[in-house]
Each structure stands twice: as structure tokens, then as C-alpha cells.
Amino acid sequence: MTVERLTTATGDMPTLTFEPGHALPIFALREGVPVVVISAAEYRDLRALRAQQARGDISAALRAVRAAPPGLSTVEEDAEVADFLRNRFRRRMSLQALRAACVERFGVERAPSVGRIQTFRSRWRSY
């Protein structure tokens, strides 16, 4: 990858030239600053997501799209269940009541056990 200077009506704009075989995203240094080159469509999506986050209206569906990093518990891997439990932790519900609420909302298959809820709650408090 090379960087060339292109003078336009708006001033000095950098132009990035890619060698064949480079797939996006491309990680590089520009004047000593780490940069990432992504497509314009991905950039627009990120800007829209940041605007939604600033307004506080990111839906559970968008949070659920994120891939869970390795090493998370089964509760943390299911973003919708994790958000549901975090909201209930603030109400100081018992573990059995939390389990019953999960079964009612998500069904027996997705509802974590009492032990998993306890582990998730202790990890959540440590953050």
C-alpha cells in the first residue's frame, strides 16, 4: 500500500493506493497513527450505530448480532438473555424468581439454570 498526495479544491487530501490481493479491512500506520481502511458502506453503518448509541436507542437485536468473545458463559453468549437478567438484577430478585422469569420469557431451552444465573450475577457485579 502506498500513500500519495492529491490536491483538490478542498485542500490536500491523502489518496490510498492498494496493491492487488489486499482485502478490506487493511490495518496500517498513517503519519505514525494506526488506521484501519474499511469500505464506505461499513463506515456508514458504524456511524449510524454510533448515533443510535448516543441516543440510547440501540435495540436488543443489534446487540445480539455481536459475536460473543471466547470464554464467555452460556448466559453471556446469548445477548438477549444477558440483557434481560441485567435489568432484573437491579430489581434484586431471587435466583429462583430470575429463573422463572427467564423460563416464562425465553422458554426452558434458552433459560439458564439457577447456578448459571448466580455465576453470571457474580461476574456482572465484579465489572
N, CA, C and O atoms as a GROMACS GRO file, in nm:
protein
  508
    1MET      N    1   0.085  -0.117   0.000
    1MET     CA    2   0.000   0.000   0.000
    1MET      C    3   0.089   0.122   0.000
    1MET      O    4   0.187   0.130   0.074
    2THR      N    5   0.053   0.219  -0.083
    2THR     CA    6   0.128   0.344  -0.089
    2THR      C    7   0.031   0.458  -0.066
    2THR      O    8  -0.089   0.446  -0.093
    3VAL      N    9   0.082   0.568  -0.015
    3VAL     CA   10   0.001   0.687   0.006
    3VAL      C   11   0.056   0.798  -0.081
    3VAL      O   12   0.175   0.830  -0.075
    4GLU      N   13  -0.030   0.856  -0.163
    4GLU     CA   14   0.008   0.967  -0.250
    4GLU      C   15  -0.073   1.089  -0.210
    4GLU      O   16  -0.180   1.076  -0.152
    5ARG      N   17  -0.022   1.205  -0.242
    5ARG     CA   18  -0.093   1.329  -0.212
    5ARG      C   19  -0.167   1.375  -0.337
    5ARG      O   20  -0.112   1.372  -0.447
    6LEU      N   21  -0.291   1.418  -0.318
    6LEU     CA   22  -0.372   1.468  -0.427
    6LEU      C   23  -0.429   1.602  -0.383
    6LEU      O   24  -0.498   1.609  -0.282
    7THR      N   25  -0.401   1.707  -0.458
    7THR     CA   26  -0.450   1.840  -0.423
    7THR      C   27  -0.585   1.859  -0.489
    7THR      O   28  -0.599   1.841  -0.611
    8THR      N   29  -0.685   1.895  -0.410
    8THR     CA   30  -0.820   1.919  -0.462
    8THR      C   31  -0.863   2.059  -0.422
    8THR      O   32  -0.787   2.133  -0.359
    9ALA      N   33  -0.985   2.094  -0.460
    9ALA     CA   34  -1.037   2.227  -0.427
    9ALA      C   35  -1.052   2.244  -0.276
    9ALA      O   36  -1.050   2.356  -0.226
   10THR      N   37  -1.068   2.132  -0.203
   10THR     CA   38  -1.085   2.141  -0.059
   10THR      C   39  -0.954   2.134   0.016
   10THR      O   40  -0.953   2.144   0.139
   11GLY      N   41  -0.844   2.118  -0.054
   11GLY     CA   42  -0.715   2.112   0.014
   11GLY      C   43  -0.641   1.985  -0.017
   11GLY      O   44  -0.671   1.915  -0.114
   12ASP      N   45  -0.542   1.955   0.066
   12ASP     CA   46  -0.456   1.840   0.048
   12ASP      C   47  -0.524   1.715   0.103
   12ASP      O   48  -0.542   1.704   0.225
   13MET      N   49  -0.562   1.621   0.016
   13MET     CA   50  -0.632   1.500   0.058
   13MET      C   51  -0.544   1.379   0.030
   13MET      O   52  -0.489   1.368  -0.080
   14PRO      N   53  -0.529   1.288   0.127
   14PRO     CA   54  -0.449   1.168   0.101
   14PRO      C   55  -0.526   1.070   0.014
   14PRO      O   56  -0.647   1.052   0.030
   15THR      N   57  -0.455   1.006  -0.077
   15THR     CA   58  -0.513   0.901  -0.160
   15THR      C   59  -0.440   0.773  -0.128
   15THR      O   60  -0.317   0.769  -0.131
   16LEU      N   61  -0.513   0.668  -0.098
   16LEU     CA   62  -0.453   0.538  -0.069
   16LEU      C   63  -0.460   0.452  -0.193
   16LEU      O   64  -0.567   0.436  -0.252
   17THR      N   65  -0.349   0.396  -0.232
   17THR     CA   66  -0.344   0.305  -0.346
   17THR      C   67  -0.311   0.166  -0.292
   17THR      O   68  -0.212   0.148  -0.221
   18PHE      N   69  -0.393   0.069  -0.327
   18PHE     CA   70  -0.376  -0.066  -0.277
   18PHE      C   71  -0.316  -0.156  -0.383
   18PHE      O   72  -0.349  -0.146  -0.501
   19GLU      N   73  -0.228  -0.242  -0.338
   19GLU     CA   74  -0.173  -0.342  -0.428
   19GLU      C   75  -0.273  -0.455  -0.442
   19GLU      O   76  -0.349  -0.481  -0.349
   20PRO      N   77  -0.276  -0.524  -0.556
   20PRO     CA   78  -0.371  -0.634  -0.575
   20PRO      C   79  -0.354  -0.740  -0.466
   20PRO      O   80  -0.242  -0.768  -0.423
   21GLY      N   81  -0.465  -0.797  -0.423
   21GLY     CA   82  -0.460  -0.904  -0.324
   21GLY      C   83  -0.487  -0.859  -0.182
   21GLY      O   84  -0.499  -0.943  -0.093
   22HIS      N   85  -0.497  -0.728  -0.158
   22HIS     CA   86  -0.528  -0.680  -0.024
   22HIS      C   87  -0.680  -0.678  -0.006
   22HIS      O   88  -0.752  -0.616  -0.084
   23ALA      N   89  -0.728  -0.746   0.097
   23ALA     CA   90  -0.870  -0.746   0.127
   23ALA      C   91  -0.897  -0.648   0.241
   23ALA      O   92  -0.812  -0.629   0.328
   24LEU      N   93  -1.014  -0.586   0.240
   24LEU     CA   94  -1.052  -0.496   0.349
   24LEU      C   95  -1.096  -0.577   0.469
   24LEU      O   96  -1.154  -0.684   0.449
   25PRO      N   97  -1.074  -0.536   0.589
   25PRO     CA   98  -1.007  -0.412   0.628
   25PRO      C   99  -0.855  -0.425   0.619
   25PRO      O  100  -0.798  -0.534   0.630
   26ILE      N  101  -0.793  -0.312   0.599
   26ILE     CA  102  -0.647  -0.305   0.593
   26ILE      C  103  -0.601  -0.223   0.712
   26ILE      O  104  -0.652  -0.113   0.737
   27PHE      N  105  -0.506  -0.275   0.786
   27PHE     CA  106  -0.452  -0.207   0.903
   27PHE      C  107  -0.317  -0.148   0.863
   27PHE      O  108  -0.234  -0.216   0.804
   28ALA      N  109  -0.296  -0.020   0.896
   28ALA     CA  110  -0.173   0.047   0.855
   28ALA      C  111  -0.141   0.159   0.953
   28ALA      O  112  -0.216   0.185   1.047
   29LEU      N  113  -0.028   0.224   0.929
   29LEU     CA  114   0.011   0.345   1.003
   29LEU      C  115   0.008   0.461   0.905
   29LEU      O  116   0.060   0.449   0.794
   30ARG      N  117  -0.051   0.571   0.945
   30ARG     CA  118  -0.051   0.692   0.864
   30ARG      C  119   0.004   0.804   0.950
   30ARG      O  120  -0.060   0.847   1.045
   31GLU      N  121   0.122   0.848   0.916
   31GLU     CA  122   0.193   0.951   0.993
   31GLU      C  123   0.205   0.910   1.139
   31GLU      O  124   0.189   0.991   1.230
   32GLY      N  125   0.234   0.779   1.161
   32GLY     CA  126   0.256   0.726   1.293
   32GLY      C  127   0.129   0.692   1.370
   32GLY      O  128   0.138   0.646   1.484
   33VAL      N  129   0.013   0.714   1.312
   33VAL     CA  130  -0.115   0.687   1.378
   33VAL      C  131  -0.175   0.560   1.319
   33VAL      O  132  -0.188   0.550   1.197
   34PRO      N  133  -0.212   0.462   1.404
   34PRO     CA  134  -0.275   0.341   1.350
   34PRO      C  135  -0.410   0.374   1.285
   34PRO      O  136  -0.492   0.445   1.344
   35VAL      N  137  -0.432   0.323   1.165
   35VAL     CA  138  -0.558   0.344   1.094
   35VAL      C  139  -0.609   0.211   1.040
   35VAL      O  140  -0.532   0.116   1.024
   36VAL      N  141  -0.737   0.207   1.012
   36VAL     CA  142  -0.800   0.091   0.950
   36VAL      C  143  -0.877   0.141   0.830
   36VAL      O  144  -0.954   0.236   0.840
   37VAL      N  145  -0.858   0.077   0.716
   37VAL     CA  146  -0.931   0.113   0.596
   37VAL      C  147  -1.045   0.013   0.581
   37VAL      O  148  -1.023  -0.108   0.573
   38ILE      N  149  -1.169   0.066   0.576
   38ILE     CA  150  -1.288  -0.017   0.558
   38ILE      C  151  -1.367   0.040   0.441
   38ILE      O  152  -1.338   0.149   0.393
   39SER      N  153  -1.466  -0.033   0.397
   39SER     CA  154  -1.549   0.016   0.286
   39SER      C  155  -1.637   0.131   0.333
   39SER      O  156  -1.663   0.145   0.453
   40ALA      N  157  -1.683   0.212   0.239
   40ALA     CA  158  -1.770   0.325   0.272
   40ALA      C  159  -1.901   0.277   0.332
   40ALA      O  160  -1.956   0.343   0.421
   41ALA      N  161  -1.953   0.164   0.286
   41ALA     CA  162  -2.078   0.110   0.341
   41ALA      C  163  -2.061   0.072   0.487
   41ALA      O  164  -2.148   0.101   0.569
   42GLU      N  165  -1.949   0.006   0.521
   42GLU     CA  166  -1.923  -0.030   0.661
   42GLU      C  167  -1.906   0.095   0.747
   42GLU      O  168  -1.951   0.098   0.862
   43TYR      N  169  -1.843   0.197   0.692
   43TYR     CA  170  -1.825   0.321   0.766
   43TYR      C  171  -1.960   0.387   0.796
   43TYR      O  172  -1.983   0.434   0.908
   44ARG      N  173  -2.049   0.390   0.696
   44ARG     CA  174  -2.182   0.447   0.718
   44ARG      C  175  -2.257   0.369   0.826
   44ARG      O  176  -2.324   0.428   0.911
   45ASP      N  177  -2.246   0.234   0.823
   45ASP     CA  178  -2.312   0.151   0.924
   45ASP      C  179  -2.258   0.182   1.064
   45ASP      O  180  -2.335   0.192   1.159
   46LEU      N  181  -2.126   0.197   1.076
   46LEU     CA  182  -2.066   0.229   1.205
   46LEU      C  183  -2.110   0.366   1.255
   46LEU      O  184  -2.137   0.384   1.374
   47ARG      N  185  -2.117   0.464   1.165
   47ARG     CA  186  -2.162   0.598   1.205
   47ARG      C  187  -2.308   0.594   1.251
   47ARG      O  188  -2.343   0.660   1.349
   48ALA      N  189  -2.392   0.519   1.182
   48ALA     CA  190  -2.532   0.508   1.221
   48ALA      C  191  -2.545   0.440   1.356
   48ALA      O  192  -2.627   0.481   1.439
   49LEU      N  193  -2.465   0.336   1.380
   49LEU     CA  194  -2.468   0.266   1.507
   49LEU      C  195  -2.422   0.357   1.620
   49LEU      O  196  -2.481   0.356   1.729
   50ARG      N  197  -2.319   0.436   1.596
   50ARG     CA  198  -2.270   0.530   1.698
   50ARG      C  199  -2.376   0.636   1.730
   50ARG      O  200  -2.392   0.675   1.846
   51ALA      N  201  -2.448   0.683   1.628
   51ALA     CA  202  -2.554   0.781   1.651
   51ALA      C  203  -2.666   0.719   1.734
   51ALA      O  204  -2.720   0.784   1.824
   52GLN      N  205  -2.703   0.594   1.704
   52GLN     CA  206  -2.806   0.526   1.782
   52GLN      C  207  -2.761   0.508   1.926
   52GLN      O  208  -2.840   0.526   2.019
   53GLN      N  209  -2.635   0.472   1.944
   53GLN     CA  210  -2.582   0.452   2.078
   53GLN      C  211  -2.585   0.584   2.157
   53GLN      O  212  -2.618   0.584   2.275
   54ALA      N  213  -2.552   0.693   2.091
   54ALA     CA  214  -2.553   0.823   2.158
   54ALA      C  215  -2.694   0.861   2.201
   54ALA      O  216  -2.714   0.924   2.305
   55ARG      N  217  -2.793   0.822   2.120
   55ARG     CA  218  -2.932   0.849   2.156
   55ARG      C  219  -2.985   0.748   2.257
   55ARG      O  220  -3.089   0.771   2.318
   56GLY      N  221  -2.914   0.638   2.275
   56GLY     CA  222  -2.956   0.536   2.370
   56GLY      C  223  -3.065   0.445   2.317
   56GLY      O  224  -3.136   0.384   2.397
   57ASP      N  225  -3.080   0.434   2.184
   57ASP     CA  226  -3.188   0.352   2.132
   57ASP      C  227  -3.139   0.231   2.052
   57ASP      O  228  -3.204   0.190   1.956
   58ILE      N  229  -3.026   0.175   2.091
   58ILE     CA  230  -2.979   0.053   2.025
   58ILE      C  231  -3.070  -0.061   2.070
   58ILE      O  232  -3.088  -0.084   2.190
   59SER      N  233  -3.124  -0.130   1.975
   59SER     CA  234  -3.218  -0.237   2.009
   59SER      C  235  -3.142  -0.362   2.051
   59SER      O  236  -3.023  -0.377   2.025
   60ALA      N  237  -3.214  -0.451   2.115
   60ALA     CA  238  -3.155  -0.579   2.156
   60ALA      C  239  -3.111  -0.659   2.035
   60ALA      O  240  -3.016  -0.737   2.043
   61ALA      N  241  -3.179  -0.641   1.924
   61ALA     CA  242  -3.142  -0.714   1.803
   61ALA      C  243  -3.002  -0.675   1.756
   61ALA      O  244  -2.924  -0.761   1.715
   62LEU      N  245  -2.968  -0.546   1.763
   62LEU     CA  246  -2.834  -0.504   1.723
   62LEU      C  247  -2.729  -0.556   1.819
   62LEU      O  248  -2.621  -0.597   1.776
   63ARG      N  249  -2.760  -0.557   1.948
   63ARG     CA  250  -2.663  -0.609   2.044
   63ARG      C  251  -2.645  -0.760   2.027
   63ARG      O  252  -2.535  -0.811   2.050
   64ALA      N  253  -2.750  -0.829   1.987
   64ALA     CA  254  -2.742  -0.974   1.971
   64ALA      C  255  -2.657  -1.013   1.850
   64ALA      O  256  -2.608  -1.125   1.843
   65VAL      N  257  -2.640  -0.921   1.754
   65VAL     CA  258  -2.564  -0.951   1.634
   65VAL      C  259  -2.415  -0.965   1.665
   65VAL      O  260  -2.344  -1.038   1.597
   66ARG      N  261  -2.368  -0.897   1.766
   66ARG     CA  262  -2.226  -0.904   1.803
   66ARG      C  263  -2.186  -1.047   1.834
   66ARG      O  264  -2.258  -1.119   1.903
   67ALA      N  265  -2.074  -1.085   1.785
   67ALA     CA  266  -2.023  -1.219   1.815
   67ALA      C  267  -1.969  -1.220   1.958
   67ALA      O  268  -1.899  -1.128   2.000
   68ALA      N  269  -2.001  -1.324   2.030
   68ALA     CA  270  -1.953  -1.335   2.168
   68ALA      C  271  -1.806  -1.373   2.168
   68ALA      O  272  -1.768  -1.468   2.099
   69PRO      N  273  -1.723  -1.302   2.243
   69PRO     CA  274  -1.583  -1.340   2.250
   69PRO      C  275  -1.567  -1.475   2.320
   69PRO      O  276  -1.652  -1.514   2.400
   70PRO      N  277  -1.458  -1.546   2.290
   70PRO     CA  278  -1.439  -1.676   2.354
   70PRO      C  279  -1.424  -1.663   2.505
   70PRO      O  280  -1.375  -1.561   2.555
   71GLY      N  281  -1.466  -1.766   2.578
   71GLY     CA  282  -1.451  -1.767   2.722
   71GLY      C  283  -1.570  -1.715   2.798
   71GLY      O  284  -1.566  -1.706   2.920
   72LEU      N  285  -1.677  -1.681   2.727
   72LEU     CA  286  -1.795  -1.631   2.796
   72LEU      C  287  -1.884  -1.747   2.840
   72LEU      O  288  -1.879  -1.856   2.782
   73SER      N  289  -1.963  -1.722   2.941
   73SER     CA  290  -2.057  -1.824   2.987
   73SER      C  291  -2.171  -1.834   2.887
   73SER      O  292  -2.185  -1.750   2.798
   74THR      N  293  -2.253  -1.937   2.903
   74THR     CA  294  -2.366  -1.954   2.812
   74THR      C  295  -2.464  -1.838   2.824
   74THR      O  296  -2.532  -1.805   2.726
   75VAL      N  297  -2.474  -1.777   2.940
   75VAL     CA  298  -2.562  -1.662   2.956
   75VAL      C  299  -2.506  -1.544   2.877
   75VAL      O  300  -2.581  -1.476   2.806
   76GLU      N  301  -2.378  -1.518   2.888
   76GLU     CA  302  -2.317  -1.406   2.818
   76GLU      C  303  -2.317  -1.424   2.667
   76GLU      O  304  -2.316  -1.325   2.593
   77GLU      N  305  -2.319  -1.547   2.620
   77GLU     CA  306  -2.323  -1.572   2.476
   77GLU      C  307  -2.458  -1.538   2.417
   77GLU      O  308  -2.467  -1.510   2.297
   78ASP      N  309  -2.563  -1.538   2.495
   78ASP     CA  310  -2.698  -1.503   2.449
   78ASP      C  311  -2.726  -1.361   2.497
   78ASP      O  312  -2.767  -1.340   2.610
   79ALA      N  313  -2.702  -1.262   2.409
   79ALA     CA  314  -2.711  -1.122   2.448
   79ALA      C  315  -2.849  -1.083   2.498
   79ALA      O  316  -2.861  -1.001   2.589
   80GLU      N  317  -2.953  -1.140   2.440
   80GLU     CA  318  -3.089  -1.105   2.482
   80GLU      C  319  -3.117  -1.152   2.625
   80GLU      O  320  -3.176  -1.079   2.705
   81VAL      N  321  -3.076  -1.276   2.657
   81VAL     CA  322  -3.094  -1.328   2.792
   81VAL      C  323  -3.009  -1.248   2.891
   81VAL      O  324  -3.054  -1.216   3.000
   82ALA      N  325  -2.884  -1.216   2.852
   82ALA     CA  326  -2.796  -1.140   2.940
   82ALA      C  327  -2.854  -1.003   2.972
   82ALA      O  328  -2.851  -0.960   3.088
   83ASP      N  329  -2.907  -0.933   2.872
   83ASP     CA  330  -2.968  -0.802   2.896
   83ASP      C  331  -3.091  -0.815   2.986
   83ASP      O  332  -3.113  -0.733   3.075
   84PHE      N  333  -3.170  -0.918   2.961
   84PHE     CA  334  -3.290  -0.942   3.042
   84PHE      C  335  -3.251  -0.960   3.190
   84PHE      O  336  -3.313  -0.903   3.279
   85LEU      N  337  -3.147  -1.042   3.213
   85LEU     CA  338  -3.104  -1.066   3.351
   85LEU      C  339  -3.044  -0.942   3.415
   85LEU      O  340  -3.072  -0.913   3.532
   86ARG      N  341  -2.962  -0.867   3.341
   86ARG     CA  342  -2.902  -0.745   3.397
   86ARG      C  343  -3.009  -0.649   3.445
   86ARG      O  344  -2.995  -0.587   3.551
   87ASN      N  345  -3.116  -0.635   3.367
   87ASN     CA  346  -3.226  -0.546   3.407
   87ASN      C  347  -3.295  -0.598   3.532
   87ASN      O  348  -3.340  -0.519   3.615
   88ARG      N  349  -3.304  -0.729   3.548
   88ARG     CA  350  -3.370  -0.788   3.665
   88ARG      C  351  -3.279  -0.782   3.788
   88ARG      O  352  -3.329  -0.775   3.901
   89PHE      N  353  -3.147  -0.784   3.769
   89PHE     CA  354  -3.055  -0.776   3.883
   89PHE      C  355  -3.078  -0.646   3.959
   89PHE      O  356  -3.066  -0.643   4.082
   90ARG      N  357  -3.111  -0.541   3.890
   90ARG     CA  358  -3.133  -0.411   3.956
   90ARG      C  359  -3.256  -0.413   4.044
   90ARG      O  360  -3.270  -0.331   4.135
   91ARG      N  361  -3.347  -0.508   4.018
   91ARG     CA  362  -3.469  -0.519   4.099
   91ARG      C  363  -3.450  -0.609   4.220
   91ARG      O  364  -3.541  -0.626   4.301
   92ARG      N  365  -3.332  -0.667   4.232
   92ARG     CA  366  -3.297  -0.753   4.346
   92ARG      C  367  -3.393  -0.871   4.361
   92ARG      O  368  -3.446  -0.897   4.469
   93MET      N  369  -3.413  -0.942   4.251
   93MET     CA  370  -3.499  -1.061   4.252
   93MET      C  371  -3.417  -1.180   4.301
   93MET      O  372  -3.295  -1.182   4.287
   94SER      N  373  -3.484  -1.280   4.357
   94SER     CA  374  -3.415  -1.401   4.400
   94SER      C  375  -3.374  -1.482   4.277
   94SER      O  376  -3.426  -1.460   4.167
   95LEU      N  377  -3.281  -1.575   4.296
   95LEU     CA  378  -3.235  -1.657   4.185
   95LEU      C  379  -3.349  -1.741   4.126
   95LEU      O  380  -3.359  -1.757   4.005
   96GLN      N  381  -3.434  -1.794   4.213
   96GLN     CA  382  -3.547  -1.873   4.165
   96GLN      C  383  -3.645  -1.788   4.085
   96GLN      O  384  -3.700  -1.833   3.985
   97ALA      N  385  -3.666  -1.666   4.128
   97ALA     CA  386  -3.756  -1.576   4.056
   97ALA      C  387  -3.695  -1.537   3.921
   97ALA      O  388  -3.766  -1.525   3.821
   98LEU      N  389  -3.564  -1.517   3.918
   98LEU     CA  390  -3.497  -1.487   3.792
   98LEU      C  391  -3.510  -1.602   3.694
   98LEU      O  392  -3.537  -1.582   3.576
   99ARG      N  393  -3.489  -1.724   3.744
   99ARG     CA  394  -3.502  -1.844   3.659
   99ARG      C  395  -3.645  -1.856   3.606
   99ARG      O  396  -3.664  -1.884   3.488
  100ALA      N  397  -3.744  -1.835   3.691
  100ALA     CA  398  -3.884  -1.843   3.648
  100ALA      C  399  -3.916  -1.737   3.543
  100ALA      O  400  -3.987  -1.765   3.447
  101ALA      N  401  -3.863  -1.617   3.560
  101ALA     CA  402  -3.885  -1.510   3.462
  101ALA      C  403  -3.821  -1.544   3.328
  101ALA      O  404  -3.879  -1.517   3.223
  102CYS      N  405  -3.702  -1.605   3.332
  102CYS     CA  406  -3.635  -1.646   3.209
  102CYS      C  407  -3.713  -1.757   3.137
  102CYS      O  408  -3.728  -1.753   3.015
  103VAL      N  409  -3.762  -1.854   3.213
  103VAL     CA  410  -3.840  -1.962   3.153
  103VAL      C  411  -3.966  -1.906   3.089
  103VAL      O  412  -4.003  -1.947   2.979
  104GLU      N  413  -4.031  -1.812   3.157
  104GLU     CA  414  -4.153  -1.751   3.104
  104GLU      C  415  -4.125  -1.674   2.975
  104GLU      O  416  -4.203  -1.680   2.881
  105ARG      N  417  -4.012  -1.601   2.972
  105ARG     CA  418  -3.981  -1.516   2.857
  105ARG      C  419  -3.917  -1.593   2.741
  105ARG      O  420  -3.954  -1.571   2.626
  106PHE      N  421  -3.823  -1.683   2.771
  106PHE     CA  422  -3.744  -1.747   2.666
  106PHE      C  423  -3.770  -1.895   2.648
  106PHE      O  424  -3.722  -1.955   2.551
  107GLY      N  425  -3.843  -1.955   2.737
  107GLY     CA  426  -3.867  -2.099   2.729
  107GLY      C  427  -3.759  -2.176   2.804
  107GLY      O  428  -3.656  -2.120   2.840
  108VAL      N  429  -3.785  -2.303   2.827
  108VAL     CA  430  -3.694  -2.387   2.906
  108VAL      C  431  -3.559  -2.405   2.835
  108VAL      O  432  -3.456  -2.412   2.901
  109GLU      N  433  -3.560  -2.412   2.700
  109GLU     CA  434  -3.436  -2.437   2.626
  109GLU      C  435  -3.334  -2.325   2.642
  109GLU      O  436  -3.215  -2.352   2.657
  110ARG      N  437  -3.379  -2.199   2.640
  110ARG     CA  438  -3.287  -2.086   2.648
  110ARG      C  439  -3.265  -2.034   2.789
  110ARG      O  440  -3.169  -1.962   2.813
  111ALA      N  441  -3.351  -2.070   2.880
  111ALA     CA  442  -3.340  -2.018   3.017
  111ALA      C  443  -3.222  -2.084   3.089
  111ALA      O  444  -3.212  -2.207   3.092
  112PRO      N  445  -3.133  -2.003   3.147
  112PRO     CA  446  -3.020  -2.060   3.220
  112PRO      C  447  -3.064  -2.119   3.354
  112PRO      O  448  -3.169  -2.083   3.408
  113SER      N  449  -2.983  -2.208   3.405
  113SER     CA  450  -3.011  -2.268   3.536
  113SER      C  451  -2.984  -2.165   3.646
  113SER      O  452  -2.926  -2.060   3.621
  114VAL      N  453  -3.028  -2.197   3.767
  114VAL     CA  454  -3.006  -2.109   3.882
  114VAL      C  455  -2.857  -2.089   3.904
  114VAL      O  456  -2.813  -1.978   3.934
  115GLY      N  457  -2.779  -2.195   3.891
  115GLY     CA  458  -2.633  -2.186   3.910
  115GLY      C  459  -2.568  -2.095   3.807
  115GLY      O  460  -2.478  -2.018   3.841
  116ARG      N  461  -2.612  -2.104   3.680
  116ARG     CA  462  -2.558  -2.017   3.575
  116ARG      C  463  -2.595  -1.872   3.602
  116ARG      O  464  -2.514  -1.782   3.581
  117ILE      N  465  -2.716  -1.850   3.647
  117ILE     CA  466  -2.758  -1.713   3.679
  117ILE      C  467  -2.674  -1.657   3.793
  117ILE      O  468  -2.634  -1.541   3.788
  118GLN      N  469  -2.648  -1.739   3.895
  118GLN     CA  470  -2.567  -1.695   4.009
  118GLN      C  471  -2.426  -1.660   3.963
  118GLN      O  472  -2.370  -1.558   4.004
  119THR      N  473  -2.367  -1.744   3.878
  119THR     CA  474  -2.232  -1.717   3.826
  119THR      C  475  -2.231  -1.589   3.744
  119THR      O  476  -2.142  -1.506   3.758
  120PHE      N  477  -2.330  -1.574   3.657
  120PHE     CA  478  -2.339  -1.454   3.574
  120PHE      C  479  -2.354  -1.329   3.660
  120PHE      O  480  -2.292  -1.226   3.633
  121ARG      N  481  -2.438  -1.337   3.763
  121ARG     CA  482  -2.459  -1.221   3.851
  121ARG      C  483  -2.330  -1.185   3.925
  121ARG      O  484  -2.299  -1.067   3.939
  122SER      N  485  -2.256  -1.285   3.972
  122SER     CA  486  -2.131  -1.254   4.044
  122SER      C  487  -2.028  -1.192   3.949
  122SER      O  488  -1.956  -1.101   3.989
  123ARG      N  489  -2.021  -1.240   3.825
  123ARG     CA  490  -1.929  -1.180   3.727
  123ARG      C  491  -1.974  -1.040   3.693
  123ARG      O  492  -1.891  -0.950   3.679
  124TRP      N  493  -2.104  -1.019   3.681
  124TRP     CA  494  -2.158  -0.886   3.647
  124TRP      C  495  -2.126  -0.786   3.756
  124TRP      O  496  -2.092  -0.672   3.727
  125ARG      N  497  -2.137  -0.828   3.882
  125ARG     CA  498  -2.105  -0.738   3.994
  125ARG      C  499  -1.958  -0.702   3.997
  125ARG      O  500  -1.921  -0.592   4.037
  126SER      N  501  -1.872  -0.796   3.955
  126SER     CA  502  -1.727  -0.769   3.960
  126SER      C  503  -1.685  -0.668   3.853
  126SER      O  504  -1.578  -0.608   3.864
  127TYR      N  505  -1.768  -0.648   3.750
  127TYR     CA  506  -1.735  -0.548   3.649
  127TYR      C  507  -1.764  -0.412   3.706
  127TYR      O  508  -1.743  -0.312   3.639
   0.00000   0.00000   0.00000
